[in-house]
Amino acid sequence: MKNNRLYKLSFTFSILIGLLGFSHLSQALMLEGTDEEKGLAIAKASKAKGEGWGDSTGKMKMILRNAQGETTTRELRILSLEMKDDGDRSLSIFDTPADIRNTKMLTYAHNNAADEQWLYLPALKRVKRISSNSKSGPFMGSEFAYEDLTSFEIEKFKYKYLGDDNSAKSHNLDCYKIQAIPNDEYSGYSKQIIWMDKAELRPIHIEYYDKKGELLKTQDFDQYKLYLNKFWRAMVSVMTNVQTKKSTVLEWSDLEFNKGLSEADFHQNVLKRVM
C-alpha cells in the first residue's frame, strides 16, 4: 500500500466501532518519563485531538470474506453521538441483505464502567442485551467483535510505549508504536499493539492478541479523509483474522456531521422502530 493513499481520503477505534476522530492540527509530542507514561501520553494526545465532533451519520458497506476468498456484502447506516464526560453512543442499522434488514445494534460506551450494547433481531421481534462475557464474540458473523465496535476510551487500557516504527506495518509512515492492555477481564484480547502516525496521531495498523498471547487479528486503516477541516476518518478498514484466514472490510460513504442528533435518537425504544 503506497504512502500517499493514506492521505487521499478516512475507531477507531474504534474502530469502531468504532468511530475515531483525529484533529488536523499536528503537534510534536514531548515524551518524557517511563515507557508506561509515554504510552499514556500518546493515547491521551490522540484522544484529545478527536474531541468536539458532536454527531454524525454515514453509510457503511461490510464485506465478509471467507478463507476461500468468497465474499458476502452487507449495507448499513451508522448514527453516532459524542457524549460529554462519557463514551460515545452509536446506532447501526442493517439495510441489506433482506434476511437481516432492520437488524440494529445500539452501543453506549463508558469511561469507567462496562460498555452497554443491545441487538435487535427483527425475525424474533426482540431485543437482546449483549452480556459482558459475550463481548468478544463476532458481530453479525464478521471478524469484528462486539468490543471492537465501541469508542476508544483512555481508561479502558494500560499503555506502554514500544518505540518508533516506519516499517511496512506502519505503511512506511513515521509512527509511534504502543501497547494497550485491556483492563476488562471479559475482553477477548490479552493486548493490542498499535501503530499511530506521528503527524496526525491516527491509528494506522493494530495487532490483536488472544488470551494465549498469540496473534489473532490485524486491522489496517486506509484512505483517510479530513472533515470540518479538523477530524480525520478512515474510509476503509480491514480486519483480518490470521488464524482462520477470514477478513472483513468496512467501507464508509456519505459521512456527514452536525446532523442535530440528540440522546433521544439513541434511546432503547428506537431499536424496534422501523427506520
C-alpha positions as CSV (number, residue, x, y, z in Angstrom):
1,M,0.0,0.0,0.0
2,K,1.5,3.3,-1.1
3,N,2.2,6.0,1.4
4,N,0.2,8.7,-0.4
5,R,-3.0,6.6,-0.4
6,L,-3.4,7.1,3.3
7,Y,-3.9,10.8,2.8
8,K,-6.3,10.8,-0.2
9,L,-9.4,10.0,1.6
10,S,-10.9,8.2,6.2
11,F,-12.4,3.9,16.0
12,T,-11.4,3.9,15.9
13,F,-11.2,2.6,17.0
14,S,-12.7,2.2,17.2
15,I,-12.9,1.3,15.4
16,L,-15.2,1.2,15.7
17,I,-16.9,0.9,16.1
18,G,-15.7,2.5,16.5
19,L,-15.7,5.6,15.5
20,L,-12.5,7.6,16.0
21,G,-11.9,11.3,15.1
22,F,-8.5,12.9,14.9
23,S,-7.7,16.6,14.6
24,H,-5.9,18.2,11.6
25,L,-3.8,20.3,13.9
26,S,-0.5,18.4,14.2
27,Q,1.7,18.8,17.3
28,A,5.0,17.4,18.4
29,L,4.8,15.3,21.5
30,M,7.4,15.8,24.2
31,L,7.6,12.3,25.5
32,E,9.2,12.0,29.0
33,G,9.1,9.6,31.9
34,T,8.8,5.8,31.8
35,D,7.6,3.8,28.8
36,E,4.2,3.5,30.5
37,E,3.9,7.2,31.0
38,K,5.0,7.8,27.3
39,G,2.4,5.3,26.1
40,L,-0.3,7.0,28.1
41,A,0.7,10.4,26.9
42,I,0.4,9.3,23.2
43,A,-3.0,7.8,23.8
44,K,-4.3,10.9,25.6
45,A,-3.0,13.2,22.9
46,S,-4.7,11.1,20.2
47,K,-8.0,11.1,22.1
48,A,-7.8,14.9,22.8
49,K,-7.3,15.7,19.1
50,G,-10.5,13.8,18.2
51,E,-12.9,15.6,20.6
52,G,-15.6,18.0,19.6
53,W,-17.1,16.4,16.5
54,G,-20.6,16.3,18.0
55,D,-22.7,13.9,16.0
56,S,-22.5,12.2,12.6
57,T,-24.3,9.9,10.2
58,G,-23.0,7.7,7.4
59,K,-23.3,4.6,5.3
60,M,-21.2,1.6,5.5
61,K,-20.6,-1.4,3.3
62,M,-19.4,-4.5,5.2
63,I,-17.7,-7.1,3.0
64,L,-17.2,-10.5,4.6
65,R,-14.5,-12.8,3.0
66,N,-14.1,-16.4,4.0
67,A,-10.8,-18.4,3.8
68,Q,-11.6,-19.5,0.2
69,G,-12.0,-15.8,-0.9
70,E,-15.8,-15.9,-1.3
71,T,-17.5,-12.7,-0.3
72,T,-20.8,-11.6,1.2
73,T,-21.8,-7.9,1.3
74,R,-24.0,-6.1,3.8
75,E,-25.0,-2.5,3.8
76,L,-25.9,-0.5,6.9
77,R,-26.3,3.0,8.3
78,I,-24.4,4.4,11.3
79,L,-25.5,7.2,13.6
80,S,-23.1,8.4,16.3
81,L,-23.3,10.9,19.1
82,E,-20.4,12.3,21.2
83,M,-21.2,12.4,24.9
84,K,-19.7,14.9,27.4
85,D,-17.7,13.2,30.2
86,D,-18.6,9.7,28.9
87,G,-18.1,7.3,26.0
88,D,-19.9,7.9,22.7
89,R,-23.2,6.4,21.6
90,S,-23.8,4.7,18.2
91,L,-26.7,3.0,16.4
92,S,-26.1,0.6,13.5
93,I,-29.0,-0.3,11.2
94,F,-28.7,-3.0,8.5
95,D,-30.4,-2.3,5.2
96,T,-29.3,-5.3,3.2
97,P,-29.4,-8.3,2.6
98,A,-33.2,-8.7,3.1
99,D,-32.9,-11.5,5.7
100,I,-31.2,-9.2,8.2
101,R,-32.9,-5.9,7.1
102,N,-33.7,-3.6,10.1
103,T,-31.4,-5.5,12.4
104,K,-30.0,-2.9,14.8
105,M,-27.2,-2.6,17.4
106,L,-27.2,0.2,20.0
107,T,-24.0,0.9,21.9
108,Y,-23.3,3.0,24.9
109,A,-19.6,3.3,25.5
110,H,-18.5,4.3,29.0
111,N,-15.3,5.7,30.5
112,N,-15.3,4.0,33.9
113,A,-17.9,1.3,33.5
114,A,-18.7,-1.7,31.3
115,D,-20.0,-0.7,27.9
116,E,-23.7,-1.5,27.2
117,Q,-24.8,-3.0,23.9
118,W,-28.2,-4.2,22.6
119,L,-29.0,-6.1,19.5
120,Y,-32.5,-6.0,17.9
121,L,-33.3,-9.1,15.8
122,P,-36.4,-8.3,13.6
123,A,-37.1,-12.0,12.8
124,L,-37.6,-12.7,16.5
125,K,-39.0,-9.2,17.2
126,R,-36.9,-8.9,20.4
127,V,-34.0,-7.0,21.8
128,K,-31.0,-9.0,23.1
129,R,-28.6,-7.4,25.5
130,I,-25.0,-8.3,24.9
131,S,-23.6,-9.5,28.2
132,S,-20.1,-8.6,29.3
133,N,-18.8,-12.2,28.8
134,S,-20.1,-12.2,25.2
135,K,-18.4,-9.0,24.1
136,S,-15.5,-11.0,22.5
137,G,-18.0,-12.8,20.2
138,P,-18.2,-12.0,16.4
139,F,-20.6,-9.2,15.4
140,M,-23.1,-10.5,12.7
141,G,-20.6,-13.1,11.5
142,S,-17.8,-10.6,10.8
143,E,-14.3,-10.6,12.1
144,F,-15.2,-7.6,14.3
145,A,-16.0,-8.5,17.9
146,Y,-18.7,-6.5,19.8
147,E,-15.9,-4.9,21.8
148,D,-14.3,-3.6,18.7
149,L,-17.4,-1.5,18.0
150,T,-17.2,0.9,20.9
151,S,-15.5,4.2,21.1
152,F,-11.9,4.5,22.2
153,E,-11.7,5.5,25.9
154,I,-8.4,6.1,27.7
155,E,-9.5,4.4,30.9
156,K,-10.1,1.0,29.3
157,F,-6.4,0.2,28.9
158,K,-2.9,0.2,30.4
159,Y,-0.4,1.6,28.0
160,K,3.3,1.2,27.2
161,Y,5.5,3.0,24.6
162,L,7.3,0.4,22.5
163,G,9.4,2.8,20.3
164,D,9.1,4.4,16.8
165,D,8.5,2.5,13.6
166,N,8.4,3.2,9.9
167,S,8.3,-0.4,8.7
168,A,5.8,-2.0,6.3
169,K,3.4,-2.4,9.2
170,S,3.3,1.3,9.6
171,H,2.7,1.7,5.9
172,N,6.1,3.4,5.8
173,L,4.9,6.3,7.9
174,D,6.7,7.6,10.9
175,C,4.7,6.0,13.7
176,Y,4.6,5.6,17.5
177,K,4.2,2.0,18.5
178,I,2.3,1.5,21.7
179,Q,1.0,-1.5,23.6
180,A,-2.5,-1.4,25.1
181,I,-3.6,-4.0,27.6
182,P,-7.4,-4.2,28.3
183,N,-8.5,-3.6,31.9
184,D,-11.7,-5.5,31.3
185,E,-11.4,-9.2,32.4
186,Y,-14.0,-10.1,29.8
187,S,-12.1,-8.7,26.8
188,G,-11.2,-11.3,24.3
189,Y,-7.7,-9.8,23.9
190,S,-4.6,-10.1,26.1
191,K,-3.1,-7.0,24.4
192,Q,-3.2,-4.7,21.4
193,I,-0.1,-3.3,19.6
194,I,-1.0,0.0,17.9
195,W,0.9,1.9,15.2
196,M,-0.1,5.5,15.3
197,D,1.3,8.1,12.8
198,K,3.3,10.9,14.5
199,A,1.9,13.6,12.2
200,E,-1.8,13.3,13.0
201,L,-1.9,10.7,15.8
202,R,-4.2,8.4,13.7
203,P,-4.2,4.6,14.1
204,I,-2.6,3.0,11.0
205,H,-2.2,-0.6,12.0
206,I,-3.3,-2.7,15.0
207,E,-2.4,-6.2,16.1
208,Y,-4.8,-8.0,18.4
209,Y,-3.5,-10.9,20.6
210,D,-5.8,-13.6,22.0
211,K,-5.8,-14.7,25.7
212,K,-3.0,-17.2,25.0
213,G,-0.8,-14.4,23.8
214,E,-1.0,-15.5,20.1
215,L,-1.6,-13.0,17.3
216,L,-5.3,-13.3,16.5
217,K,-6.2,-10.4,14.1
218,T,-4.8,-7.4,12.4
219,Q,-6.6,-4.2,11.4
220,D,-5.4,-1.7,8.8
221,F,-6.8,1.8,8.3
222,D,-6.7,3.4,4.8
223,Q,-7.9,6.3,2.7
224,Y,-8.1,8.8,5.5
225,K,-10.3,11.8,4.7
226,L,-10.5,15.2,6.6
227,Y,-13.8,16.5,7.7
228,L,-14.7,20.0,9.0
229,N,-11.0,20.8,8.4
230,K,-10.3,19.1,11.7
231,F,-11.4,15.5,12.0
232,W,-9.8,12.5,10.2
233,R,-11.8,9.4,9.3
234,A,-10.5,6.2,7.8
235,M,-12.9,5.5,4.9
236,V,-11.6,1.9,4.6
237,S,-10.7,-0.5,7.4
238,V,-9.7,-4.2,7.0
239,M,-9.9,-6.7,9.9
240,T,-8.0,-9.9,9.1
241,N,-8.1,-13.0,11.3
242,V,-4.7,-14.5,10.8
243,Q,-5.7,-17.8,12.5
244,T,-8.8,-18.5,10.3
245,K,-7.7,-16.5,7.2
246,K,-11.1,-14.8,7.1
247,S,-11.4,-11.0,6.8
248,T,-13.9,-8.2,6.9
249,V,-13.7,-4.9,5.0
250,L,-15.6,-1.8,6.1
251,E,-16.1,0.9,3.5
252,W,-17.6,4.3,4.6
253,S,-19.6,6.7,2.4
254,D,-21.9,9.7,2.8
255,L,-20.3,10.7,6.1
256,E,-21.9,13.9,7.5
257,F,-21.5,15.9,10.7
258,N,-23.7,18.2,12.8
259,K,-27.0,16.5,11.8
260,G,-28.8,17.6,15.0
261,L,-28.9,14.2,16.7
262,S,-29.7,14.0,20.4
263,E,-29.8,11.4,23.2
264,A,-33.4,10.7,22.2
265,D,-32.2,9.2,18.9
266,F,-30.2,6.7,20.9
267,H,-32.9,5.6,23.4
268,Q,-33.5,1.9,23.6
269,N,-37.0,2.4,22.2
270,V,-35.6,3.2,18.7
271,L,-34.5,-0.4,18.3
272,K,-37.9,-1.7,17.5
273,R,-38.8,1.3,15.4
274,V,-38.7,1.0,11.6
275,M,-36.1,3.5,10.3
